[in-house]
């Protein structure tokens, strides 16, 4: 299964947005600090009706962070650090620092408690590849919403 996500992550890095699916405008998650979120890719999954693949670039400025959140109810996410280091905690697991080239997976229903740049002086970027139902709305929902 991880091979599918690795291939999907690679595809989002080298392929342009598919025909008919323009990148989403930049989004700001309520409560975020020094973070830019841009959907860079969307494509229907062949042979899997109602599901699509979406690539989201998350750029953390120095000291940037996102509030505790969860994702669309169907979302499976494969996140890879492209630059810098990111501090992350999913569910009640340990808070971990992921360096460039490292990754983690989030499953439907997971709670992303910590999501932050591990540095106060350097930027960090991640590519989050979502496999999600087309009927789901927002990809990221801050706690309490």
VEXBAMI-824936 format. One record per atom (N, C-alpha, C, O, CB): x, y, z. Coordinates in steps of 0.02 Angstrom, whole numbers, padded with zeros to 5 digits, always signed. Last residue first. Glycine has a CB too. Example, Ala and Ser with C-alpha at 12.3 -4.5 7.8 and 13.67 -1.06 7.14 Angstrom:
# VEXBAMI-824936
+00642-00112+00354+00684-00053+00357+00645+00002+00394+00670+00057+00402+00704-00030+00286+00660-00284+00390+00615-00225+00390+00660-00165+00390+00712-00166+00423+00565-00224+00452
END
This chain:
# VEXBAMI-824936
-00731+01129+00759-00772+01149+00701-00809+01089+00674-00846+01096+00625-00728+01181+00646-00647+01085+00857-00703+01127+00878-00747+01149+00821-00796+01185+00832-00678+01186+00913-00494+01089+00765-00534+01063+00820-00590+01112+00839-00580+01173+00836-00490+01048+00881-00505+01124+00588-00477+01137+00654-00523+01108+00708-00583+01103+00697-00468+01213+00665-00496+01018+00455-00545+01049+00498-00514+01060+00567-00499+01012+00602-00609+01004+00503-00455+00997+00286-00429+01006+00354-00479+01045+00395-00502+01098+00375-00360+01042+00353-00532+00986+00171-00483+00934+00186-00457+00937+00258-00441+00885+00287-00425+00939+00138-00707+01014+00156-00641+01037+00175-00595+00979+00191-00615+00930+00221-00646+01084+00235-00800+00885+00100-00788+00956+00089-00716+00975+00104-00670+00953+00070-00835+00998+00132-00826+00733+00010-00801+00768+00070-00787+00841+00053-00765+00856-00003-00737+00733+00098-00853+00678-00112-00908+00711-00077-00886+00746-00013-00924+00786+00015-00961+00661-00061-00741+00612-00154-00758+00674-00188-00813+00712-00152-00820+00773-00161-00780+00659-00259-00634+00548-00028-00698+00545-00064-00714+00612-00093-00703+00664-00062-00755+00521-00017-00456+00541-00052-00515+00566-00018-00577+00555-00061-00573+00553-00122-00506+00640-00001-00293+00541-00017-00341+00500-00053-00406+00513-00016-00412+00498+00043-00321+00422-00056-00171+00669-00018-00234+00644+00009-00267+00597-00041-00268+00610-00101-00281+00703+00025-00014+00710+00025-00052+00679-00029-00113+00646+00002-00106+00600+00043-00008+00628-00070+00075+00848+00067+00026+00801+00094-00015+00776+00036-00048+00815+00001-00019+00834+00149+00233+00902+00080+00184+00885+00029+00139+00832+00061+00162+00777+00078+00217+00859-00037+00302+01035+00177+00281+00965+00169+00234+00960+00110+00200+01008+00092+00246+00939+00234+00437+01139+00227+00382+01125+00180+00367+01050+00182+00411+01008+00187+00401+01147+00107+00504+01272+00325+00494+01201+00315+00435+01192+00266+00390+01233+00265+00480+01163+00382+00632+01399+00358+00566+01375+00335+00564+01299+00330+00616+01265+00332+00549+01406+00266+00718+01441+00512+00719+01416+00443+00649+01394+00423+00610+01371+00465+00769+01358+00435+00699+01481+00644+00740+01522+00600+00740+01502+00527+00759+01541+00484+00810+01522+00625+00636+01394+00723+00612+01463+00729+00651+01509+00682+00639+01569+00680+00617+01488+00801+00587+01229+00675+00637+01282+00679+00604+01350+00686+00551+01362+00657+00683+01281+00617+00487+01142+00653+00530+01127+00710+00582+01181+00721+00618+01180+00772+00564+01060+00701+00326+01193+00615+00396+01197+00595+00437+01185+00658+00424+01214+00710+00413+01267+00561+00192+01081+00660+00230+01143+00666+00300+01137+00636+00328+01082+00631+00235+01164+00739+00066+01007+00732+00088+01016+00663+00125+01083+00660+00093+01136+00659+00028+01014+00612-00016+00898+00840+00039+00946+00833+00060+00947+00760+00072+00894+00730+00099+00927+00879-00131+00817+00817-00127+00861+00876-00074+00915+00869-00084+00972+00891-00114+00820+00937-00236+00753+00716-00168+00782+00708-00161+00836+00761-00182+00893+00752-00157+00811+00635-00319+00607+00731-00318+00675+00758-00246+00700+00755-00202+00673+00786-00345+00676+00833-00402+00500+00612-00344+00519+00652-00349+00592+00673-00379+00633+00639-00279+00507+00614-00506+00472+00524-00522+00480+00595-00464+00499+00638-00474+00515+00697-00551+00417+00620-00407+00382+00408-00472+00413+00423-00485+00414+00499-00476+00364+00533-00529+00376+00387-00230+00407+00446-00287+00368+00423-00352+00403+00440-00353+00450+00480-00285+00298+00456-00075+00468+00393-00133+00478+00435-00192+00441+00404-00201+00443+00343-00149+00555+00443+00099+00435+00391+00033+00422+00363-00020+00439+00416-00011+00426+00475+00027+00348+00340+00255+00521+00356+00208+00486+00400+00142+00478+00364+00129+00511+00313+00199+00525+00467+00432+00539+00314+00360+00544+00302+00320+00509+00356+00347+00472+00397+00342+00515+00235+00585+00621+00259+00547+00575+00302+00472+00588+00293+00452+00641+00269+00568+00584+00377+00637+00722+00181+00640+00654+00155+00602+00604+00198+00589+00549+00174+00711+00633+00149+00685+00824+00317+00674+00820+00244+00685+00748+00220+00735+00716+00237+00722+00868+00206+00625+00751+00472+00673+00789+00432+00655+00782+00358+00615+00739+00340+00745+00765+00446+00511+00762+00603+00526+00731+00538+00571+00778+00499+00556+00838+00492+00460+00715+00499+00495+00735+00770+00521+00782+00721+00541+00743+00659+00583+00698+00662+00581+00823+00750+00350+00693+00864+00410+00672+00828+00430+00728+00780+00388+00764+00753+00398+00606+00789+00264+00649+01005+00281+00706+00962+00347+00688+00930+00395+00671+00965+00284+00775+01004+00188+00484+01002+00238+00532+01026+00243+00592+00978+00228+00586+00919+00307+00498+01032+00006+00469+00994+00075+00447+00982+00124+00500+01007+00104+00553+01029+00087+00433+00907-00126+00494+01000-00089+00498+01063-00018+00472+01056+00015+00456+01106-00126+00458+01117-00138+00574+00843-00173+00540+00897-00134+00548+00962-00111+00603+00978-00183+00465+00881+00018+00631+00794-00046+00604+00770-00075+00561+00826-00042+00517+00853-00037+00562+00704+00123+00766+00787+00096+00715+00831+00028+00695+00804-00015+00738+00792+00090+00740+00905+00273+00843+00729+00207+00816+00717+00188+00766+00771+00230+00730+00798+00203+00783+00648+00379+00963+00662+00360+00929+00723+00287+00907+00715+00244+00947+00697+00369+00975+00786+00490+00960+00526+00422+00972+00549+00409+00931+00611+00425+00871+00614+00370+00956+00494+00622+01041+00441+00601+00990+00489+00533+01010+00517+00520+01069+00529+00654+00982+00547+00673+01068+00271+00674+01084+00342+00654+01025+00385+00667+00967+00368+00627+01142+00355+00570+01003+00142+00623+01050+00162+00617+01062+00237+00562+01066+00263+00618+01117+00122+00478+00902+00130+00518+00920+00071+00578+00963+00090+00631+00959+00059+00476+00957+00021+00407+00770+00211+00442+00834+00222+00488+00845+00163+00531+00804+00148+00482+00833+00290+00253+00701+00165+00326+00697+00159+00355+00767+00170+00332+00816+00141+00347+00669+00090+00110+00609+00206+00144+00673+00209+00219+00662+00207+00246+00620+00243+00124+00712+00272-00032+00541+00155+00039+00522+00156+00077+00588+00151+00078+00619+00099+00058+00473+00097-00193+00506+00216-00142+00556+00199-00073+00525+00205-00057+00490+00253-00148+00619+00244-00358+00478+00183-00296+00443+00198-00241+00490+00173-00242+00511+00115-00292+00370+00165-00519+00538+00224-00450+00551+00203-00398+00502+00229-00396+00486+00289-00431+00620+00224-00651+00538+00257-00627+00481+00217-00552+00483+00204-00524+00436+00176-00663+00479+00151-00672+00657+00329-00685+00592+00361-00659+00532+00322-00646+00480+00352-00759+00584+00370-00538+00774+00322-00600+00749+00294-00609+00676+00316-00561+00638+00321-00600+00754+00216-00445+00782+00480-00454+00791+00407-00521+00763+00386-00558+00733+00425-00397+00756+00369-00416+00886+00623-00427+00821+00592-00440+00835+00518-00444+00893+00497-00487+00781+00625-00301+00979+00732-00354+00970+00682-00364+00897+00664-00327+00853+00685-00337+01010+00619-00219+01111+00814-00240+01042+00817-00301+01033+00771-00346+01075+00771-00256+01020+00890-00155+01239+00702-00188+01215+00763-00204+01141+00758-00203+01112+00703-00253+01255+00776+00011+01251+00637-00061+01244+00625-00093+01220+00690-00061+01184+00728-00076+01196+00566+00152+01365+00629+00115+01307+00656+00042+01309+00636+00016+01362+00619+00121+01304+00733+00318+01435+00615+00250+01425+00593+00218+01363+00622+00252+01314+00637+00248+01421+00518+00452+01462+00640+00406+01462+00696+00333+01450+00678+00290+01454+00722+00411+01526+00732+00470+01517+00474+00504+01505+00539+00454+01512+00597+00419+01562+00602+00563+01554+00549+00328+01452+00383+00381+01500+00394+00416+01483+00459+00393+01439+00496+00354+01573+00395+00281+01310+00299+00287+01339+00365+00343+01390+00365+00400+01373+00348+00299+01285+00420+00176+01259+00177+00238+01295+00187+00236+01330+00254+00195+01375+00266+00250+01346+00129+00111+01121+00103+00106+01161+00164+00175+01192+00177+00225+01157+00185+00083+01116+00226+00025+01070-00037+00090+01095-00014+00078+01139+00047+00040+01187+00044+00127+01134-00071-00066+00930-00077-00069+00994-00042+00001+01011-00017+00032+00973+00020-00120+00990+00018-00148+00836-00198-00083+00854-00169-00088+00923-00139-00113+00970-00171-00028+00851-00223-00269+00711-00205-00255+00783-00201-00188+00793-00168-00173+00764-00116-00312+00820-00162-00366+00598-00290-00300+00608-00261-00288+00683-00262-00297+00715-00313-00244+00569-00302-00532+00535-00259-00482+00573-00295-00417+00578-00255-00416+00566-00194-00508+00643-00313-00677+00435-00286-00616+00450-00248-00568+00490-00291-00565+00481-00352-00581+00385-00223-00783+00397-00366-00797+00439-00308-00736+00456-00266-00743+00489-00214-00846+00405-00266-00717+00240-00420-00767+00293-00426-00777+00331-00360-00781+00301-00307-00834+00264-00449-00579+00190-00464-00605+00198-00396-00656+00256-00398-00640+00312-00379-00547+00212-00345-00528+00192-00591-00551+00128-00565-00578+00131-00494-00597+00080-00467-00497+00078-00568-00420+00327-00558-00448+00280-00608-00468+00215-00574-00431+00186-00534-00396+00267-00664-00462+00458-00457-00426+00395-00456-00457+00347-00507-00516+00329-00500-00426+00363-00385-00449+00624-00520-00491+00567-00502-00449+00504-00503-00404+00497-00545-00552+00560-00552-00339+00744-00451-00354+00699-00506-00398+00642-00481-00386+00615-00427-00289+00670-00538-00247+00887-00414-00309+00849-00402-00323+00807-00463-00319+00830-00520-00369+00897-00387-00124+00991-00339-00141+00936-00384-00207+00906-00364-00222+00900-00304-00086+00882-00383-00101+01087-00246-00061+01090-00307-00080+01037-00358-00055+01037-00414+00012+01083-00291-00167+01192-00128-00180+01129-00164-00146+01134-00231-00159+01180-00270-00258+01116-00172-00073+01267-00004-00093+01272-00073-00107+01202-00102-00064+01159-00100-00040+01308-00115-00048+01364+00138-00073+01299+00114-00099+01307+00043-00141+01350+00031-00128+01270+00162+00067+01436+00246+00033+01444+00182+00015+01373+00157+00058+01329+00156+00077+01483+00129+00089+01506+00406+00081+01445+00366+00044+01463+00302-00006+01499+00303+00044+01389+00406+00092+01589+00524+00147+01588+00476+00148+01524+00434+00200+01492+00426+00214+01596+00513-00019+01497+00613+00029+01551+00621+00085+01542+00571+00122+01493+00575+00057+01553+00694-00196+01461+00616-00127+01448+00594-00084+01510+00605-00108+01566+00605-00125+01427+00520-00326+01493+00642-00282+01481+00699-00210+01466+00681-00168+01458+00724-00308+01426+00740-00391+01417+00500-00405+01462+00556-00360+01444+00615-00357+01386+00635-00479+01458+00576-00285+01397+00367-00322+01361+00419-00330+01408+00477-00281+01437+00502-00285+01294+00440-00300+01466+00214-00271+01478+00279-00314+01441+00329-00375+01454+00333-00266+01554+00295-00257+01431+00045-00303+01426+00101-00265+01441+00165-00205+01429+00170-00336+01356+00104-00251+01482-00123-00216+01473-00059-00267+01474-00003-00314+01514-00004-00163+01528-00049-00367+01394-00230-00334+01455-00206-00300+01441-00139-00318+01393-00104-00385+01513-00199-00322+01240-00308-00366+01278-00264-00329+01341-00243-00268+01342-00239-00386+01235-00202-00282+01222-00481-00261+01222-00410-00310+01263-00369-00336+01313-00392-00190+01249-00402-00411+01151-00584-00363+01203-00569-00342+01198-00496-00379+01173-00455-00392+01273-00584-00451+01031-00679-00447+01039-00607-00392+01089-00590-00334+01071-00583-00433+00971-00572-00446+01020-00816-00511+01031-00785-00509+01039-00710-00560+01053-00679-00556+00974-00801-00307+00913-00815-00353+00954-00854-00419+00960-00818-00446+00911-00792-00363+00923-00924-00209+00917-00662-00243+00883-00717-00291+00931-00752-00314+00981-00724-00280+00822-00692-00062+01008-00631-00132+00996-00613-00168+00967-00673-00158+00990-00730-00167+01062-00589+00084+00916-00687+00045+00977-00676-00025+00958-00653-00044+00900-00654+00042+01019-00740+00196+00807-00601+00141+00817-00648+00106+00882-00634+00099+00903-00577+00092+00759-00644+00292+00796-00501+00314+00804-00570+00258+00817-00619+00272+00838-00676+00350+00743-00590+00231+00787-00376+00290+00830-00383+00306+00844-00456+00332+00897-00471+00349+00799-00349+00131+00696-00391+00112+00765-00376+00171+00812-00382+00161+00872-00392+00082+00770-00307+00205+00580-00414+00164+00608-00468+00146+00680-00454+00145+00721-00499+00101+00566-00477+00260+00559-00288+00304+00574-00344+00264+00607-00400+00286+00656-00430+00339+00510-00370+00142+00528-00219+00182+00586-00199+00228+00607-00255+00235+00667-00269+00223+00571-00136+00106+00411-00287+00062+00469-00288+00100+00532-00270+00092+00584-00302+00003+00459-00241+00211+00327-00252+00200+00344-00323+00156+00406-00329+00168+00448-00372+00168+00284-00360+00186+00322-00116+00250+00349-00140+00243+00369-00213+00266+00423-00232+00307+00296-00131+00060+00262-00116+00067+00330-00091+00133+00361-00113+00135+00421-00129+00062+00332-00015+00092+00137-00168+00043+00178-00202+00052+00251-00181+00052+00296-00223-00030+00154-00187+00179+00089-00072+00205+00102-00139+00157+00146-00179+00178+00188-00219+00217+00036-00176+00098+00064+00037+00141+00123+00039+00169+00139-00030+00183+00197-00044+00197+00114+00088+00041-00059+00000+00000+00000+00000+00043+00063+00000+00026+00111-00034-00047+00000+00060
END
